[in-house]
Amino acid sequence: MPNQEIIKAIDIELIEEVEVINNESIELKDKSARLRSLLERSCKALTQNEGIQFKDLYKRLNYLVERTRIDKGLTDYR
């Protein structure tokens, strides 16, 4: 897993980008697409050094949930 500095940098960037997307006056479907893209980029950043190929976002997210023991209810948002 990535070191704490990488996680902290991703957290700050993630929060700022979510705020920007949230404050934009765009349609809900566009916000959803942008938020999904942000989630995918964040997951890729967190798994970049794992040496594993992931077929899709769900597989990557599931790996992170298992690896970090995050509440499995979060995978319902795939």
DAPEWO-V847786 format. One line per field, one symbol per residue. psi: psi as a letter, one per 30 degrees, with the letter a starting at -180 (. if undefined). burial: # if it has 16 or more other ideal C-beta (glycine too) atoms within 10 Angstrom, else .. A space follows every 10 residues. Layout:
psi->???
burial->???
This chain:
psi->llleeeeeee eeeeeeeeee eefkilleee eeeeeeeeee eeeeefgfgf gkkkeleeee eeeeeeefhl kfffffg.
burial->.........# ......#... #......... ...#...##. .##.###... ...#.....# ####...... ........
